[in-house]
């Protein structure tokens, strides 16, 4: 993909990313239907970590930090792949439209 087209696709992606980041009623229903509740999962994790005896406070904090780092890594990877697939699909759509002309 040439630089000019790549830049154009990046601009379109950025505009769409901000719009798509807002949760809709449909998104919320999907999360509910598929038991996707970040808050509940966080509370469950905190409850389990709360069972660790006080003598192991440093271990508990280390585990929390490692879990948060892992989640951040997965989120960054997912963001990159979503962006990659979105740009590829958009580029394919543009090529298809040019071929149809």
C-alpha positions as CSV (number, residue, x, y, z in Angstrom):
1,X,0.0,0.0,0.0
2,X,1.5,3.4,-1.0
3,X,2.1,6.1,1.7
4,X,-0.6,8.4,0.5
5,X,-3.3,5.7,0.6
6,X,-2.0,4.5,4.0
7,X,-2.2,8.1,5.4
8,X,-5.7,8.4,4.1
9,X,-6.7,5.1,5.6
10,X,-5.1,6.1,9.0
11,X,-7.2,9.3,9.1
12,X,-10.4,7.4,8.3
13,X,-9.5,4.8,10.9
14,X,-8.9,7.4,13.6
15,X,-12.3,9.1,13.0
16,X,-14.1,5.7,13.0
17,X,-12.2,4.5,16.1
18,X,-13.5,7.3,18.2
19,X,-17.1,6.8,17.0
20,X,-16.9,3.0,17.5
21,X,-15.4,3.3,21.0
22,X,-18.8,4.5,22.3
23,X,-20.9,1.6,23.7
24,X,-24.3,1.3,22.2
25,X,-27.4,-0.4,23.7
26,X,-26.6,-3.3,21.3
27,X,-23.1,-3.5,22.7
28,X,-24.3,-3.6,26.2
29,X,-26.9,-6.2,25.4
30,X,-24.2,-8.4,23.8
31,X,-22.0,-8.0,26.9
32,X,-24.9,-9.0,29.1
33,X,-25.9,-12.0,26.9
34,X,-22.3,-13.3,26.8
35,X,-21.5,-12.6,30.5
36,X,-18.9,-9.9,29.7
37,X,-18.8,-7.8,32.9
38,X,-15.4,-6.3,33.5
39,X,-16.4,-4.9,36.9
40,X,-17.7,-8.3,38.1
41,X,-14.6,-10.0,36.9
42,X,-12.4,-7.4,38.7
43,X,-14.4,-7.8,41.9
44,X,-14.0,-11.6,41.7
45,X,-10.2,-11.2,41.2
46,X,-10.0,-8.8,44.1
47,X,-12.0,-11.3,46.3
48,X,-9.6,-14.1,45.4
49,X,-6.6,-11.9,46.1
50,X,-8.2,-10.9,49.4
51,X,-7.9,-14.5,50.5
52,X,-4.1,-14.3,50.4
53,X,-2.9,-14.0,54.0
54,X,-1.6,-10.6,55.0
55,X,1.9,-11.9,55.4
56,X,2.0,-12.3,51.6
57,X,1.1,-8.7,50.9
58,X,4.1,-8.2,48.5
59,X,3.1,-11.4,46.6
60,X,-0.5,-10.2,46.4
61,X,0.6,-6.8,44.9
62,X,3.0,-8.5,42.6
63,X,0.2,-10.8,41.3
64,X,-2.1,-7.8,40.8
65,X,0.6,-5.9,38.9
66,X,1.4,-8.9,36.7
67,X,-2.3,-9.5,35.9
68,X,-2.8,-5.8,35.0
69,X,0.4,-5.9,32.8
70,X,-0.9,-9.0,31.1
71,X,-4.3,-7.4,30.4
72,X,-2.7,-4.2,29.1
73,X,-0.5,-6.3,26.7
74,X,-3.6,-8.2,25.4
75,X,-5.5,-5.0,25.0
76,X,-2.6,-3.4,23.0
77,X,-2.3,-6.5,20.8
78,X,-6.1,-6.6,20.2
79,X,-6.1,-2.9,19.3
80,X,-3.3,-3.3,16.8
81,X,-4.9,-6.3,15.2
82,X,-8.3,-4.6,15.0
83,X,-6.7,-1.6,13.4
84,X,-4.7,-3.8,11.0
85,X,-7.9,-5.8,9.9
86,X,-10.0,-2.6,9.6
87,X,-7.4,-0.9,7.4
88,X,-7.0,-4.0,5.3
89,X,-10.7,-4.3,4.8
90,X,-11.1,-0.6,4.0
91,X,-8.2,-0.8,1.5
92,X,-9.9,-3.9,-0.1
93,X,-13.2,-2.0,-0.3
94,X,-11.5,1.0,-2.0
95,X,-9.7,-1.3,-4.5
96,X,-13.0,-3.1,-5.2
97,X,-14.8,0.2,-5.8
98,X,-12.0,1.3,-8.2
99,X,-12.3,-2.0,-10.1
100,X,-16.1,-1.7,-10.5
101,X,-15.8,1.8,-12.0
